[in-house]
Amino acid sequence: MSWRSVIILATVEQRPSLEGLIRGLGAVPDPATGAERLHRQGYSYHLDLPCRVLTGYEPDELEQVASRIGEPYGVWVACRSMDAARLLLRRVLDGFDGLRGPPADHQITLSPRPVVVVHPEGDGVAGGA
């Protein structure tokens, strides 16, 4: 089964509260990867809180996000199913304001609240857990 990738975009000002909420759910450092792991309600997650995910965006994509919400901060989340992703997103993103599917449907709404970018087919980045 492939891993699903979810990217949560927020403003840098929201970083401390978003990271605090995720860590409050039980995310712990994974010394082997330098990222974090979370086990919650039977699901496993790999998370990258240091914002390395934004290095994969093109400058014009980052400029588009920044023009709407300000300087962006991103959290990469990998999980085994969209059910797992929904469970985490419901807990972390009270009232999130955007969802983006595969490249074919680039519909996204940006606001000062966190935005979610979902890659449902997985991207091969995450390893097994």
Secondary structure, DSSP 8 states (H G I E B T S, - for coil): ---EEEEEEEEGGGHHHHHHHHHHTT-EEETTTTEEEEEETTEEEEEETT-GGGGGS-HHHHHHHHHHHSSEEEEEEEES-HHHHHHHHHHH-TT---EE-STT-------SS-EEEEETT--S-S---
